[in-house]
Amino acid sequence: MSTEARHIVCPHCTSTNRIPARRDARQAKCGHCRQHLFTGHPMPVSAGSFATHIHRNDIPVVVDFWAAWCGPCKAMAPVFEHAAGEFEPELRFLKVDTEAEAELSARYNVRSIPTLMLFHRGNVVAQRAGAVGAEALRNWLRQHAPSAAPAAS
C-alpha cells in the first residue's frame, strides 16, 4: 500500500477508488456512484462483491459469516455494527449470510457461526468462531490489524 494513496472499494457499486493519504476517507465519495465509501455500518455482500472487497481493498477487511436463524449471530450483530462505526475507515466491515452464500462458507471452511475472518490483500490473516463482546472484538482487531485504531479514540 502506498503512503500516497490507498485503494478503497465502494460498498455500494464495488468500484475501486484511489483515496489520497492526506484526505479524510470518512468523507470520501465513490467516483462512480457518488455514495460515501464509508457508512459506519457493515455491508452485506454477495460472492462477487466479497471477492472484489477482499482482493482490491488496501485496508484490512473484517467479515462476519452469519445466518438469520442463529441466536449467537443475532446477539453479536450490534457489537459488529458498533465496531464498524468505531474502526472505519481503517478497516472495512462486511457481512456474509451463510444461507445465501453457502459456496463462500464452504470455500473458507466455516464450520460454526458466527465466524469472523480478517482478510488483507486476499489472504486470511486471522479468524475466530463464536460470538464475542465489544471489548473482545476490539482486542482481537487490534491484535491482528495493529495499524487499525478506532476512529473515535
Protein Blocks (a to p, Z undefined) as FASTA:
>chain_A
ZZkbccdddfklopacdddfklcfklpccfklopafbgoiacdddfklmmmmmmmpcbdc
ddddddfklmklmmmmmmmmmmmmmmpckbccddddfklmmmlmmmnopabdcdddddee
hiafbdcedjddfklmmmmmmmmmmmbccfkZZ
